[in-house]
Amino acid sequence: MERTILFLMSDTGGGHRASAQAIEEAVHHLYPQRYTIIIEDMWKNHTPWPFNRMPDLYGWITGPGLPLWRVLWSMSAYAYVQNILFILIFSFLVRSGANYLGMVRPDLIVSVHPMMNHLGMAWLRAAGLNVPFITIVTDMVTFHPSWICPEVTRCIVPTDQARDRALKFGMPPEKVVVCGQPVGLKFIAPNRDKSAIRQQLGLLTDRYTIMVMGGGEGFGKIYKVARQIAQQAPQAQLIIVAGRNRSLKHKLEAATWEIPTHIYGFVDNMPDLMRASDVLVTKAGPGTISEAFITGLPPVLLGYIPGQETGNVAYVQEHEAGVYARKPLDVAHLICDWMTPGNPTLQHMSQNAARLARPQASLQIANELCQLVG
Ligand code: UDP
């Protein structure tokens, strides 16, 4: 009989769904047609109003509302505040989610979201199910403590630093496995010749190629930094990925560019675009950083979401696999410096980035899951 794996998540940012899909792909790759996989936005579809509208606020609160996010994140990271919040809200949230779990009757439950661990276990108990529950932490280093619910069967984390943090918040050591950040299998393909990929993408083959992006939502100072690079780096060409940010894409398309510039909306050929590039300018999203490592592309981090992405900046810098630069003009100057003939920095960073890569993470995680569910 086909077994069912249920992923609990919420679409706050693009990364949680992308992680679940990467693992889904890996499970089907390893064991074709053995498992039914359901990826469910539990917060939106199985909590009552007004809770079900909260994910809609995420874009605002991690954009213009960032100072408020910083306060909420730090306050809720205190264990006693978290416990009070859980006591206050869980009674409203348990019934609908438990009904859904009772209807699906999964053989394995997987959380890829910080809000789905304590709540997920409450749903599991209320539904009267006795199946394994796995947490897959999708933030690289400074994840929110709500990811850690010691009662889960297993907790998979992306880095050794995340493992230390999981132990600090009470996860028994034997339950923690370090696998890396789950990314799509298309990133596993061996790195092809850069010129060939550039040619295929319609880029000039002999120019330094700088890629600018801001997560799935095209977040951050993309326009400003791209304009600075175009003005300061006449020897380069630009790839700009606006993601789902349509107004940004229109604004980029309306500008006059001093250097060859290729503007995209949401793309599904990220491995090729990264492999065609020499430098990546991005916000500190864990998915993007992990993909950049696999393609040996050092990230210049232009911004980060305080809290869950704060540690990513330190992680990249400590390993000399990229840098943090907040001002668009500084980013442009830095990249120009790296492109100076004889400057070894870019190659050094690129080698360090490649050393941190974990291209097998999704397959390794899929294997862990399948071993548990049988
Ligand atoms: N991404 C993509 N196409 C785009 C823009 C982004 O496939 O046009 C992917 C990117 O490769 C990464 C994810 O979206 O896998 C973004 O995840 P990240 O954790 O970096 O940031 P988030 O969007 O979750 O804040």
Residues whose N, C-alpha, C, O or C-beta is under 5 A from the ligand:
A	BS01	UDP	G13 G14 G15 A18 G215 G216 E217 V241 G243 G265 F266 V267 M270 G285 P286 G287 T288 I289
